[in-house]
Amino acid sequence: MLPKLGLEPPRGVLFVGPPGTGKTLTARAFAEELGVSYIAIVGPEVMGKYYGENELPI
């Protein structure tokens, strides 16, 4: 539908909100329904206390 309107589909989606509101469940449901990739990133897993350290796990 978006290409028909001359628009490009988004490359990703970011869900933001307090814990326990269904963000992960909603993202998984969308991905499964649309047949697209799903990558969940948990903030503390990719954060480091030194500059440049954040990119190493990714």
N, C-alpha and C positions, 0 to 999 in steps of 0.2 A: 504494500500500500504506500509506503513512504517514497519509493522510487517514482511512482505514478504522480506524486505531488512535487517531484523535483527535490526531495530531501534524502539525505543519507542516513541510514540507521545508526544509532549510537554504537560505539565500540565497547561500551561497558556500562554497568549500572552500579551505583553505590547506595546501599541502604544504610541509613543512619537513624539511631534512636536508642532509647534505654533498653537494658537487657530484658529478655522475656516477652518481647512484643511480637515475635514471629518473623523476624527479619530473615533468619537462616532458612526456616521452613518455606517462606515465600520465595526466596531466591532459588531454592532447590526445585520447588514446584514449577516455577517459570522455566527454568532450564530444562527440566524433563519434558514439559509440555511443548516447548519450542524446539527441542532437540539440539540444544547448544551446549557449549562447555560451561562448566561451573567450577570456579575456584574460590574457596573461602580463605580469607586471610585474617588471622587474629592479630590485632595490634601488637601485643607484647612479644609475639614470635618474631617480628621483623624490626623491632626497635632495639637500638644499641645506645650505649652512653657515649661512644666516640664517633667523630665524624667519619663517614664512609663505612662504618661497621655494619650499618643497616643492610647494605646491598649484598653482603656475603651469603646469607642464607637463601637469597632469592637467586 
